[in-house]
Amino acid sequence: MEEKLTIVVVGASRGIGKEIVNRLASNSSYTILALSRNLDRMENNFSSFKNVKCFSFDLSKNDVREQASHIFNSFKSIDILINNAGKLINKPFVELTSSDLSECYQVNAIGVMQTVQAALPKMEQAHIVNISTIGGFQGSVKFPGLTAYSTSKAAVVSFTELFAEEYKDTAIKMNCLCLGAAQTEMLEEAFPGYEAPISAMKMAEYIVDFALNADQWMNGKIIPLSLSTP
Ligand SMILES: NC(=O)c1ccc[n+]([C@@H]2O[C@H](COP(=O)([O-])OP(=O)(O)OC[C@H]3O[C@@H](n4cnc5c(N)ncnc54)[C@H](OP(=O)(O)O)[C@@H]3O)[C@@H](O)[C@H]2O)c1
């Protein structure tokens, strides 16, 4: 018999998150909670799946923990949480405003931590997967203009190691994938005309398999998932 799992995907309205939900939803024994700001878009995307529940959720607000708790309270347990949402600002360093910096940090780092805080009361044995970027991975290839984005994503890398240490005696595991370029609206908006070597669907295939299985082998690990060198 298939294992019944409740899986939360944050940032599910488009791009990689949408493909993660599409892939998970084909298994009817999974219940998927799809979260992002654009509720209409998610309801439209996933209307053919009975096992996908869509919720409006905004990581940029200062009540993320309360928003998330409110959603999670209707569910008995959470087995997998994929923190996939992201905000990218591509701007020369000297032009970054205070709100550019704080918005990126709120959505990409603080909001992720607050979502995890809200999920913990529902977790016994669970895998949390944080989606960062190869630009947030030490020693990797870097891109000018991505200071706000990549440093906030680097904070999630550090959070992954710190959380895993603090929860190492529990059955809650956290790992982080640092993605290289995948063809999505985010990439097209930030770097018009750039062609990524991987589709959103292909990236989602790896992430879903990782989220379902990798906690058997690793905890607190930061994995670069990229075809670029270094
Ligand atoms: N594509 C790449 O090349 C690439 C490379 C490295 C890392 N990544 C990372 O991979 C993840 C997915 O990227 P993607 O390319 O699929 O991006 P995308 O197409 O822009 O999708 C991002 C998702 O995050 C959601 N989101 C954005 N701001 C939010 C907020 N304030 N509250 C809640 N949800 C929010 C968006 O939904 P709403 O707008 O409906 O809220 C959307 O569903 C991101 O974390 C990104 O940083 C992507």
The ligand as an SDF file (V2000), in Angstrom:
LIG
                    3D

 48 52  0  0  0  0  0  0  0  0999 V2000
   14.9310   29.2560  -11.7970 N   0  0  0  0  0  0  0  0  0  0  0  0
   16.2150   29.2710  -11.4660 C   0  0  0  0  0  0  0  0  0  0  0  0
   17.1020   29.3380  -12.3330 O   0  0  0  0  0  0  0  0  0  0  0  0
   16.6370   29.1620  -10.0410 C   0  0  0  0  0  0  0  0  0  0  0  0
   18.0020   29.0690   -9.7530 C   0  0  0  0  0  0  0  0  0  0  0  0
   18.4000   28.9670   -8.4360 C   0  0  0  0  0  0  0  0  0  0  0  0
   17.4560   28.9260   -7.4170 C   0  0  0  0  0  0  0  0  0  0  0  0
   16.1270   29.0290   -7.7290 N   0  0  0  0  0  0  0  0  0  0  0  0
   15.1860   29.0120   -6.6240 C   0  0  0  0  0  0  0  0  0  0  0  0
   14.1910   28.0460   -6.8840 O   0  0  0  0  0  0  0  0  0  0  0  0
   12.9460   28.4600   -6.3140 C   0  0  0  0  0  0  0  0  0  0  0  0
   11.8680   28.4570   -7.3720 C   0  0  0  0  0  0  0  0  0  0  0  0
   12.2690   29.3660   -8.3860 O   0  0  0  0  0  0  0  0  0  0  0  0
   11.4570   29.6130   -9.7300 P   0  0  0  0  0  0  0  0  0  0  0  0
   12.4750   29.9290  -10.7650 O   0  0  0  0  0  0  0  0  0  0  0  0
   10.4720   28.5320   -9.9540 O   0  0  0  0  0  0  0  0  0  0  0  0
   10.7380   30.9950   -9.3560 O   0  0  0  0  0  0  0  0  0  0  0  0
    9.3310   31.6480   -9.8010 P   0  0  0  0  0  0  0  0  0  0  0  0
    8.9700   31.1550  -11.1540 O   0  0  0  0  0  0  0  0  0  0  0  0
    9.4790   33.1120   -9.6040 O   0  0  0  0  0  0  0  0  0  0  0  0
    8.3670   31.0590   -8.7030 O   0  0  0  0  0  0  0  0  0  0  0  0
    8.5290   31.4840   -7.3770 C   0  0  0  0  0  0  0  0  0  0  0  0
    7.3670   31.0350   -6.5370 C   0  0  0  0  0  0  0  0  0  0  0  0
    7.5170   31.6530   -5.2530 O   0  0  0  0  0  0  0  0  0  0  0  0
    6.2980   32.2960   -4.9090 C   0  0  0  0  0  0  0  0  0  0  0  0
    6.5300   33.4900   -4.1230 N   0  0  0  0  0  0  0  0  0  0  0  0
    7.2370   34.5880   -4.4630 C   0  0  0  0  0  0  0  0  0  0  0  0
    7.1370   35.5260   -3.5100 N   0  0  0  0  0  0  0  0  0  0  0  0
    6.3230   35.0020   -2.5330 C   0  0  0  0  0  0  0  0  0  0  0  0
    5.8180   35.4940   -1.3150 C   0  0  0  0  0  0  0  0  0  0  0  0
    6.0820   36.7260   -0.9040 N   0  0  0  0  0  0  0  0  0  0  0  0
    5.0390   34.6850   -0.5730 N   0  0  0  0  0  0  0  0  0  0  0  0
    4.7290   33.4430   -0.9890 C   0  0  0  0  0  0  0  0  0  0  0  0
    5.1670   32.9240   -2.1440 N   0  0  0  0  0  0  0  0  0  0  0  0
    5.9540   33.7060   -2.9240 C   0  0  0  0  0  0  0  0  0  0  0  0
    5.6460   32.6470   -6.2360 C   0  0  0  0  0  0  0  0  0  0  0  0
    4.2370   32.6830   -6.1170 O   0  0  0  0  0  0  0  0  0  0  0  0
    3.3300   34.0080   -5.9510 P   0  0  0  0  0  0  0  0  0  0  0  0
    3.9200   35.0440   -6.8530 O   0  0  0  0  0  0  0  0  0  0  0  0
    1.9800   33.5120   -6.3470 O   0  0  0  0  0  0  0  0  0  0  0  0
    3.4040   34.3470   -4.5010 O   0  0  0  0  0  0  0  0  0  0  0  0
    6.0400   31.4510   -7.1030 C   0  0  0  0  0  0  0  0  0  0  0  0
    5.0970   30.4140   -6.9690 O   0  0  0  0  0  0  0  0  0  0  0  0
   13.2000   29.8480   -5.7140 C   0  0  0  0  0  0  0  0  0  0  0  0
   13.4650   29.7410   -4.3500 O   0  0  0  0  0  0  0  0  0  0  0  0
   14.4330   30.3200   -6.4540 C   0  0  0  0  0  0  0  0  0  0  0  0
   15.1490   31.2540   -5.7050 O   0  0  0  0  0  0  0  0  0  0  0  0
   15.6930   29.1460   -9.0000 C   0  0  0  0  0  0  0  0  0  0  0  0
  1  2  1  0
  2  3  2  0
  2  4  1  0
  4  5  1  0
  4 48  2  0
  5  6  2  0
  6  7  1  0
  7  8  2  0
  8  9  1  0
  8 48  1  0
  9 10  1  0
  9 46  1  0
 10 11  1  0
 11 12  1  0
 11 44  1  0
 12 13  1  0
 13 14  1  0
 14 15  2  0
 14 16  1  0
 14 17  1  0
 17 18  1  0
 18 19  2  0
 18 20  1  0
 18 21  1  0
 21 22  1  0
 22 23  1  0
 23 24  1  0
 23 42  1  0
 24 25  1  0
 25 26  1  0
 25 36  1  0
 26 27  1  0
 26 35  1  0
 27 28  2  0
 28 29  1  0
 29 30  1  0
 29 35  2  0
 30 31  1  0
 30 32  2  0
 32 33  1  0
 33 34  2  0
 34 35  1  0
 36 37  1  0
 36 42  1  0
 37 38  1  0
 38 39  2  0
 38 40  1  0
 38 41  1  0
 42 43  1  0
 44 45  1  0
 44 46  1  0
 46 47  1  0
M  CHG  2   8   1  16  -1
M  END
$$$$
